[in-house]
Structure formats: C-alpha cells, structure tokens
Amino acid sequence: MSTSKIEAPKMPKELPSISLPDEGLNSEDSFHTGIISDCTMDNQKASKVAFDKIIFRNVTFTRIAMKDIELTDVIFEKCDLSNVDFGEATIHRTEFRNCKIIGMDMTGATIRNVLFDSCLGDYVNFRMANFRQVAFEGCSLLSADFYETTLQKMYFETCKLDRAQFTGAKLAGIDLSSCDFTSLGVGVEELRGCIISRGQASVFASLFGLILKE
C-alpha cells in the first residue's frame, strides 16, 4: 500500500471537542488541537486561515472560499467539501477519508504528505498544484483537472480516472495500472515513463492513432 510512503498526521491521543465562532471566520484566524464534528460551515470567505491538529468529522462545507488556507496535521472524515475554494492552499500531513470533494478548487496548492482515501472527487480542480508524497486510493476522479501540476512521488491505486486532464503534467514513474479509464487528456511527452497495464495500452494506442491487431 502506498500509505506507508505518506507521512501521517501527527495527532495527540485525545482531542477536545471545539466549535467555530458563531460570527464566522476572519482572515488569518488560527485553530488548533480539537475535533469539529456534525455541523455545517456555511458562507465563509477568508484568507490565510490556519488549522493545526484538527479533525473535521461529518462536517458540510457550503459556499466556502478560503484561499491560502493552511492545513497541517488535519483529518477530514466523512465531510462534504464539494465546490469549496482552497486555491493556493498549503496542505501538509493531511488525510481526506470518505469525503465528497466534487468540484473542489485547489488551483496552485502546495500539497505534501496527503492521503485521499475513498473520496468522491469528480471534477476536482488541481490545476498548477504542486504535489509531493500524495496518494489517491479508491477515489473517483472523473474529469479531474491536473493541468500543469507537478507530480512527485504520486500514487494512484484503484481510482476512476476517466477523462481526467493531465496536459502539462509529467507522468514519468507514476503507476496508473490499477486505475480505470477509457480516455485521458494527455499528450505523448506527459506519458513518457508512465506505468500502465497491458489492458490500458489500447487506450493510448487510439490516442496516438495506432491500430492494435490481435
């Protein structure tokens, strides 16, 4: 499993339950060491908000724009982050477990030691993000956008990647052999050194205008 290659969040053994302020979040607010659970975060716009050693459990995020958010040692469990704007985020030692991240915007984010486990992430936007030590396991990433991302020590295991966009992203050394797709947005240069299964070869044969003869 690729999770052994990802540095896990550093969490205290016990975390107190905490609440976010009723008046909403302000730019450069900071929250640390606690569990935020069973609530909705609605209509928040702030930048450079920091969360450190926080577990979000069963939280729904709606109409959220938090550019430059900083997440360090954070776990999201069964949260709905669909369409949130985390553009230019800095995310380190963070896990997304069984979350909905449909259409989430992480344009230009810096993402280090992050696990996406069993997430529904169709149309997620990672354009021009910088990934290192990141794993997607059992995720649906249909039409996900990895345009011009930097991918270092990236792991995709049993993910749905149909119509994902990888133009401008180098896939050398990245193993897509366990993933499911019938088309990818990708060019010849991006594919050089990518690891695929025999069955997937036909997908790329059609991309290059080749005809496979049995």
Rosetta blueprint (number, residue, H / E / L):
1 M L
2 S H
3 T H
4 S H
5 K H
6 I L
7 E L
8 A L
9 P L
10 K L
11 M L
12 P L
13 K L
14 E L
15 L L
16 P L
17 S E
18 I L
19 S L
20 L L
21 P L
22 D L
23 E L
24 G L
25 L L
26 N L
27 S L
28 E L
29 D L
30 S E
31 F E
32 H E
33 T E
34 G E
35 I E
36 I E
37 S E
38 D E
39 C E
40 T E
41 M E
42 D E
43 N E
44 Q E
45 K E
46 A L
47 S L
48 K L
49 V L
50 A E
51 F E
52 D E
53 K E
54 I E
55 I E
56 F E
57 R E
58 N E
59 V E
60 T E
61 F E
62 T E
63 R E
64 I E
65 A E
66 M L
67 K L
68 D L
69 I L
70 E E
71 L E
72 T E
73 D E
74 V E
75 I E
76 F E
77 E E
78 K L
79 C L
80 D E
81 L L
82 S L
83 N L
84 V L
85 D E
86 F L
87 G L
88 E L
89 A L
90 T E
91 I E
92 H E
93 R E
94 T E
95 E E
96 F E
97 R E
98 N L
99 C L
100 K E
101 I L
102 I L
103 G L
104 M L
105 D E
106 M L
107 T L
108 G L
109 A L
110 T E
111 I E
112 R E
113 N E
114 V E
115 L E
116 F E
117 D E
118 S L
119 C L
120 L E
121 G L
122 D L
123 Y L
124 V L
125 N E
126 F L
127 R L
128 M L
129 A L
130 N E
131 F E
132 R E
133 Q E
134 V E
135 A E
136 F E
137 E E
138 G L
139 C L
140 S E
141 L L
142 L L
143 S L
144 A L
145 D E
146 F L
147 Y L
148 E L
149 T L
150 T E
151 L E
152 Q E
153 K E
154 M E
155 Y E
156 F E
157 E E
158 T L
159 C L
160 K E
161 L L
162 D L
163 R L
164 A L
165 Q E
166 F L
167 T L
168 G L
169 A L
170 K L
171 L L
172 A L
173 G L
174 I L
175 D E
176 L L
177 S L
178 S L
179 C L
180 D E
181 F L
182 T L
183 S L
184 L L
185 G E
186 V L
187 G L
188 V H
189 E H
190 E H
191 L H
192 R L
193 G L
194 C L
195 I E
196 I L
197 S L
198 R L
199 G L
200 Q L
201 A H
202 S H
203 V H
204 F H
205 A H
206 S H
207 L H
208 F L
209 G L
210 L L
211 I L
212 L L
213 K L
214 E L
